Amino acid sequence: MDYTVRAVYVDGVLRPLEPLPLSNGQSVEITVRLGQHELAQHWQAWRDFLDNLEPLSEEQLRLLEDSAQRRPLFRPFAWDK
């Protein structure tokens, strides 16, 4: 059975914010998704960076677009799916 619980990461350990119906020592599989607040901070940092760039020439824009098509940085993140 699957459960979705919120947790915080403290000193290298994920700590659930509510009790889990698990036995001591039980093995589980964890999928980590950032909360909406953390995602908003991530994208705001990119927006702030981009807002402070000098205008690009047509050639620079073309090179940037070409690079964006090839680099994982510009592809959707696993947590965006």
N, CA, C and O atoms as a GROMACS GRO file, in nm:
protein
  324
    1MET      N    1   0.084  -0.118   0.000
    1MET     CA    2   0.000   0.000   0.000
    1MET      C    3   0.089   0.124   0.000
    1MET      O    4   0.194   0.125   0.064
    2ASP      N    5   0.048   0.229  -0.071
    2ASP     CA    6   0.125   0.353  -0.079
    2ASP      C    7   0.070   0.458   0.018
    2ASP      O    8  -0.050   0.465   0.042
    3TYR      N    9   0.160   0.537   0.071
    3TYR     CA   10   0.125   0.649   0.158
    3TYR      C   11   0.197   0.772   0.109
    3TYR      O   12   0.310   0.764   0.061
    4THR      N   13   0.134   0.886   0.120
    4THR     CA   14   0.200   1.014   0.092
    4THR      C   15   0.203   1.090   0.223
    4THR      O   16   0.099   1.117   0.284
    5VAL      N   17   0.322   1.124   0.267
    5VAL     CA   18   0.338   1.201   0.391
    5VAL      C   19   0.439   1.312   0.366
    5VAL      O   20   0.530   1.297   0.285
    6ARG      N   21   0.422   1.422   0.436
    6ARG     CA   22   0.520   1.529   0.430
    6ARG      C   23   0.632   1.496   0.529
    6ARG      O   24   0.608   1.434   0.633
    7ALA      N   25   0.753   1.537   0.494
    7ALA     CA   26   0.868   1.513   0.580
    7ALA      C   27   0.964   1.630   0.569
    7ALA      O   28   0.957   1.709   0.474
    8VAL      N   29   1.052   1.641   0.665
    8VAL     CA   30   1.159   1.741   0.660
    8VAL      C   31   1.291   1.666   0.660
    8VAL      O   32   1.303   1.557   0.715
    9TYR      N   33   1.390   1.727   0.598
    9TYR     CA   34   1.525   1.670   0.590
    9TYR      C   35   1.609   1.740   0.695
    9TYR      O   36   1.633   1.860   0.686
   10VAL      N   37   1.656   1.664   0.796
   10VAL     CA   38   1.732   1.722   0.906
   10VAL      C   39   1.858   1.639   0.927
   10VAL      O   40   1.850   1.519   0.954
   11ASP      N   41   1.973   1.701   0.915
   11ASP     CA   42   2.101   1.634   0.941
   11ASP      C   43   2.114   1.501   0.868
   11ASP      O   44   2.158   1.402   0.926
   12GLY      N   45   2.076   1.498   0.741
   12GLY     CA   46   2.091   1.378   0.660
   12GLY      C   47   1.982   1.274   0.676
   12GLY      O   48   1.993   1.164   0.622
   13VAL      N   49   1.876   1.308   0.750
   13VAL     CA   50   1.769   1.212   0.775
   13VAL      C   51   1.634   1.273   0.738
   13VAL      O   52   1.604   1.386   0.776
   14LEU      N   53   1.552   1.199   0.662
   14LEU     CA   54   1.414   1.242   0.636
   14LEU      C   55   1.329   1.208   0.758
   14LEU      O   56   1.326   1.094   0.802
   15ARG      N   57   1.261   1.307   0.811
   15ARG     CA   58   1.178   1.287   0.930
   15ARG      C   59   1.031   1.314   0.893
   15ARG      O   60   0.996   1.428   0.862
   16PRO      N   61   0.947   1.210   0.896
   16PRO     CA   62   0.805   1.229   0.864
   16PRO      C   63   0.740   1.326   0.963
   16PRO      O   64   0.777   1.330   1.080
   17LEU      N   65   0.645   1.403   0.915
   17LEU     CA   66   0.574   1.498   1.001
   17LEU      C   67   0.450   1.437   1.064
   17LEU      O   68   0.376   1.505   1.136
   18GLU      N   69   0.427   1.309   1.038
   18GLU     CA   70   0.316   1.236   1.099
   18GLU      C   71   0.356   1.090   1.112
   18GLU      O   72   0.445   1.044   1.040
   19PRO      N   73   0.292   1.016   1.204
   19PRO     CA   74   0.327   0.875   1.222
   19PRO      C   75   0.299   0.793   1.096
   19PRO      O   76   0.206   0.821   1.021
   20LEU      N   77   0.382   0.690   1.075
   20LEU     CA   78   0.364   0.599   0.963
   20LEU      C   79   0.325   0.461   1.015
   20LEU      O   80   0.376   0.418   1.119
   21PRO      N   81   0.237   0.390   0.944
   21PRO     CA   82   0.196   0.256   0.988
   21PRO      C   83   0.299   0.151   0.943
   21PRO      O   84   0.268   0.064   0.862
   22LEU      N   85   0.420   0.160   0.997
   22LEU     CA   86   0.529   0.070   0.958
   22LEU      C   87   0.583  -0.003   1.080
   22LEU      O   88   0.577   0.047   1.193
   23SER      N   89   0.636  -0.120   1.056
   23SER     CA   90   0.703  -0.196   1.162
   23SER      C   91   0.847  -0.149   1.173
   23SER      O   92   0.906  -0.104   1.075
   24ASN      N   93   0.904  -0.159   1.292
   24ASN     CA   94   1.044  -0.123   1.312
   24ASN      C   95   1.132  -0.207   1.221
   24ASN      O   96   1.121  -0.330   1.220
   25GLY      N   97   1.220  -0.144   1.145
   25GLY     CA   98   1.310  -0.213   1.055
   25GLY      C   99   1.251  -0.248   0.920
   25GLY      O  100   1.319  -0.306   0.835
   26GLN      N  101   1.124  -0.213   0.897
   26GLN     CA  102   1.058  -0.242   0.769
   26GLN      C  103   1.124  -0.161   0.657
   26GLN      O  104   1.153  -0.043   0.675
   27SER      N  105   1.146  -0.225   0.544
   27SER     CA  106   1.206  -0.160   0.428
   27SER      C  107   1.097  -0.089   0.347
   27SER      O  108   0.988  -0.143   0.329
   28VAL      N  109   1.127   0.030   0.298
   28VAL     CA  110   1.034   0.106   0.216
   28VAL      C  111   1.108   0.165   0.097
   28VAL      O  112   1.231   0.172   0.097
   29GLU      N  113   1.034   0.206  -0.003
   29GLU     CA  114   1.090   0.277  -0.118
   29GLU      C  115   1.040   0.420  -0.110
   29GLU      O  116   0.922   0.443  -0.088
   30ILE      N  117   1.130   0.516  -0.129
   30ILE     CA  118   1.096   0.658  -0.112
   30ILE      C  119   1.112   0.732  -0.244
   30ILE      O  120   1.214   0.718  -0.311
   31THR      N  121   1.011   0.810  -0.281
   31THR     CA  122   1.019   0.904  -0.392
   31THR      C  123   1.016   1.044  -0.331
   31THR      O  124   0.926   1.076  -0.254
   32VAL      N  125   1.114   1.126  -0.366
   32VAL     CA  126   1.123   1.260  -0.306
   32VAL      C  127   1.076   1.364  -0.407
   32VAL      O  128   1.124   1.368  -0.520
   33ARG      N  129   0.982   1.448  -0.366
   33ARG     CA  130   0.936   1.563  -0.444
   33ARG      C  131   0.950   1.686  -0.356
   33ARG      O  132   0.913   1.685  -0.239
   34LEU      N  133   1.003   1.791  -0.414
   34LEU     CA  134   1.011   1.916  -0.338
   34LEU      C  135   0.872   1.972  -0.318
   34LEU      O  136   0.786   1.959  -0.405
   35GLY      N  137   0.849   2.034  -0.203
   35GLY     CA  138   0.723   2.102  -0.178
   35GLY      C  139   0.709   2.224  -0.267
   35GLY      O  140   0.807   2.272  -0.323
   36GLN      N  141   0.588   2.274  -0.280
   36GLN     CA  142   0.562   2.389  -0.367
   36GLN      C  143   0.643   2.512  -0.328
   36GLN      O  144   0.687   2.587  -0.414
   37HIS      N  145   0.664   2.532  -0.198
   37HIS     CA  146   0.741   2.647  -0.152
   37HIS      C  147   0.886   2.638  -0.202
   37HIS      O  148   0.942   2.738  -0.249
   38GLU      N  149   0.946   2.520  -0.192
   38GLU     CA  150   1.083   2.501  -0.236
   38GLU      C  151   1.095   2.518  -0.387
   38GLU      O  152   1.190   2.578  -0.436
   39LEU      N  153   0.996   2.465  -0.462
   39LEU     CA  154   0.998   2.483  -0.607
   39LEU      C  155   0.986   2.630  -0.644
   39LEU      O  156   1.054   2.677  -0.735
   40ALA      N  157   0.900   2.702  -0.575
   40ALA     CA  158   0.883   2.845  -0.604
   40ALA      C  159   1.014   2.920  -0.579
   40ALA      O  160   1.050   3.008  -0.657
   41GLN      N  161   1.085   2.886  -0.472
   41GLN     CA  162   1.214   2.950  -0.444
   41GLN      C  163   1.315   2.919  -0.554
   41GLN      O  164   1.390   3.006  -0.597
   42HIS      N  165   1.317   2.793  -0.599
   42HIS     CA  166   1.409   2.752  -0.704
   42HIS      C  167   1.385   2.835  -0.830
   42HIS      O  168   1.480   2.890  -0.887
   43TRP      N  169   1.261   2.845  -0.874
   43TRP     CA  170   1.231   2.917  -0.997
   43TRP      C  171   1.247   3.068  -0.979
   43TRP      O  172   1.284   3.137  -1.073
   44GLN      N  173   1.221   3.119  -0.858
   44GLN     CA  174   1.241   3.262  -0.835
   44GLN      C  175   1.389   3.299  -0.847
   44GLN      O  176   1.422   3.407  -0.898
   45ALA      N  177   1.477   3.213  -0.803
   45ALA     CA  178   1.621   3.239  -0.818
   45ALA      C  179   1.658   3.249  -0.965
   45ALA      O  180   1.736   3.336  -1.003
   46TRP      N  181   1.602   3.161  -1.049
   46TRP     CA  182   1.628   3.168  -1.193
   46TRP      C  183   1.570   3.297  -1.252
   46TRP      O  184   1.636   3.362  -1.334
   47ARG      N  185   1.449   3.334  -1.211
   47ARG     CA  186   1.388   3.458  -1.264
   47ARG      C  187   1.472   3.579  -1.225
   47ARG      O  188   1.494   3.668  -1.308
   48ASP      N  189   1.519   3.584  -1.101
   48ASP     CA  190   1.603   3.696  -1.056
   48ASP      C  191   1.731   3.703  -1.139
   48ASP      O  192   1.773   3.811  -1.180
   49PHE      N  193   1.792   3.587  -1.162
   49PHE     CA  194   1.914   3.582  -1.243
   49PHE      C  195   1.887   3.634  -1.384
   49PHE      O  196   1.961   3.718  -1.434
   50LEU      N  197   1.782   3.585  -1.447
   50LEU     CA  198   1.751   3.624  -1.585
   50LEU      C  199   1.712   3.770  -1.596
   50LEU      O  200   1.743   3.836  -1.695
   51ASP      N  201   1.644   3.823  -1.494
   51ASP     CA  202   1.605   3.964  -1.496
   51ASP      C  203   1.724   4.058  -1.493
   51ASP      O  204   1.714   4.173  -1.537
   52ASN      N  205   1.837   4.011  -1.443
   52ASN     CA  206   1.955   4.096  -1.430
   52ASN      C  207   2.055   4.081  -1.544
   52ASN      O  208   2.163   4.140  -1.539
   53LEU      N  209   2.020   4.004  -1.646
   53LEU     CA  210   2.109   3.987  -1.761
   53LEU      C  211   2.100   4.108  -1.855
   53LEU      O  212   1.996   4.172  -1.867
   54GLU      N  213   2.210   4.136  -1.918
   54GLU     CA  214   2.211   4.238  -2.023
   54GLU      C  215   2.138   4.181  -2.145
   54GLU      O  216   2.136   4.059  -2.164
   55PRO      N  217   2.077   4.267  -2.227
   55PRO     CA  218   2.010   4.216  -2.348
   55PRO      C  219   2.109   4.140  -2.437
   55PRO      O  220   2.225   4.179  -2.450
   56LEU      N  221   2.061   4.031  -2.497
   56LEU     CA  222   2.145   3.949  -2.584
   56LEU      C  223   2.127   3.989  -2.730
   56LEU      O  224   2.020   4.033  -2.771
   57SER      N  225   2.234   3.972  -2.807
   57SER     CA  226   2.226   3.996  -2.951
   57SER      C  227   2.147   3.882  -3.016
   57SER      O  228   2.123   3.779  -2.952
   58GLU      N  229   2.109   3.899  -3.140
   58GLU     CA  230   2.037   3.793  -3.213
   58GLU      C  231   2.121   3.665  -3.220
   58GLU      O  232   2.069   3.555  -3.203
   59GLU      N  233   2.251   3.681  -3.244
   59GLU     CA  234   2.341   3.565  -3.252
   59GLU      C  235   2.351   3.496  -3.116
   59GLU      O  236   2.349   3.373  -3.109
   60GLN      N  237   2.362   3.573  -3.008
   60GLN     CA  238   2.368   3.515  -2.874
   60GLN      C  239   2.239   3.440  -2.841
   60GLN      O  240   2.242   3.332  -2.783
   61LEU      N  241   2.124   3.498  -2.878
   61LEU     CA  242   1.995   3.431  -2.856
   61LEU      C  243   1.988   3.299  -2.932
   61LEU      O  244   1.939   3.200  -2.879
   62ARG      N  245   2.036   3.298  -3.057
   62ARG     CA  246   2.034   3.176  -3.136
   62ARG      C  247   2.122   3.069  -3.071
   62ARG      O  248   2.081   2.953  -3.060
   63LEU      N  249   2.242   3.108  -3.027
   63LEU     CA  250   2.331   3.013  -2.961
   63LEU      C  251   2.270   2.960  -2.831
   63LEU      O  252   2.282   2.842  -2.800
   64LEU      N  253   2.207   3.047  -2.756
   64LEU     CA  254   2.142   3.006  -2.631
   64LEU      C  255   2.029   2.907  -2.658
   64LEU      O  256   2.016   2.806  -2.589
   65GLU      N  257   1.946   2.936  -2.758
   65GLU     CA  258   1.837   2.845  -2.793
   65GLU      C  259   1.891   2.709  -2.838
   65GLU      O  260   1.837   2.606  -2.799
   66ASP      N  261   1.997   2.709  -2.919
   66ASP     CA  262   2.058   2.583  -2.964
   66ASP      C  263   2.110   2.504  -2.844
   66ASP      O  264   2.089   2.383  -2.836
   67SER      N  265   2.177   2.571  -2.752
   67SER     CA  266   2.231   2.504  -2.633
   67SER      C  267   2.120   2.451  -2.544
   67SER      O  268   2.131   2.342  -2.488
   68ALA      N  269   2.013   2.528  -2.531
   68ALA     CA  270   1.901   2.487  -2.444
   68ALA      C  271   1.837   2.358  -2.492
   68ALA      O  272   1.784   2.281  -2.411
   69GLN      N  273   1.840   2.333  -2.619
   69GLN     CA  274   1.783   2.211  -2.674
   69GLN      C  275   1.868   2.088  -2.641
   69GLN      O  276   1.817   1.976  -2.642
   70ARG      N  277   1.995   2.108  -2.611
   70ARG     CA  278   2.086   1.996  -2.588
   70ARG      C  279   2.120   1.973  -2.442
   70ARG      O  280   2.174   1.867  -2.409
   71ARG      N  281   2.091   2.065  -2.353
   71ARG     CA  282   2.136   2.056  -2.214
   71ARG      C  283   2.023   2.011  -2.120
   71ARG      O  284   1.911   2.063  -2.130
   72PRO      N  285   2.050   1.915  -2.030
   72PRO     CA  286   1.950   1.868  -1.934
   72PRO      C  287   1.898   1.978  -1.842
   72PRO      O  288   1.786   1.969  -1.792
   73LEU      N  289   1.978   2.082  -1.819
   73LEU     CA  290   1.936   2.191  -1.730
   73LEU      C  291   1.805   2.251  -1.775
   73LEU      O  292   1.727   2.298  -1.693
   74PHE      N  293   1.780   2.250  -1.905
   74PHE     CA  294   1.661   2.314  -1.958
   74PHE      C  295   1.548   2.215  -1.986
   74PHE      O  296   1.444   2.254  -2.038
   75ARG      N  297   1.568   2.089  -1.952
   75ARG     CA  298   1.462   1.990  -1.968
   75ARG      C  299   1.381   1.984  -1.838
   75ARG      O  300   1.431   2.027  -1.735
   76PRO      N  301   1.260   1.931  -1.841
   76PRO     CA  302   1.181   1.924  -1.718
   76PRO      C  303   1.253   1.841  -1.611
   76PRO      O  304   1.314   1.738  -1.641
   77PHE      N  305   1.244   1.886  -1.488
   77PHE     CA  306   1.301   1.812  -1.377
   77PHE      C  307   1.210   1.694  -1.345
   77PHE      O  308   1.091   1.696  -1.375
   78ALA      N  309   1.266   1.593  -1.283
   78ALA     CA  310   1.188   1.474  -1.246
   78ALA      C  311   1.070   1.512  -1.158
   78ALA      O  312   0.963   1.452  -1.169
   79TRP      N  313   1.087   1.613  -1.071
   79TRP     CA  314   0.978   1.649  -0.981
   79TRP      C  315   0.871   1.735  -1.048
   79TRP      O  316   0.767   1.763  -0.988
   80ASP      N  317   0.894   1.779  -1.173
   80ASP     CA  318   0.794   1.856  -1.247
   80ASP      C  319   0.693   1.765  -1.317
   80ASP      O  320   0.592   1.814  -1.368
   81LYS      N  321   0.719   1.636  -1.320
   81LYS     CA  322   0.631   1.544  -1.395
   81LYS      C  323   0.508   1.510  -1.316
   81LYS      O  324   0.423   1.434  -1.362
   0.00000   0.00000   0.00000
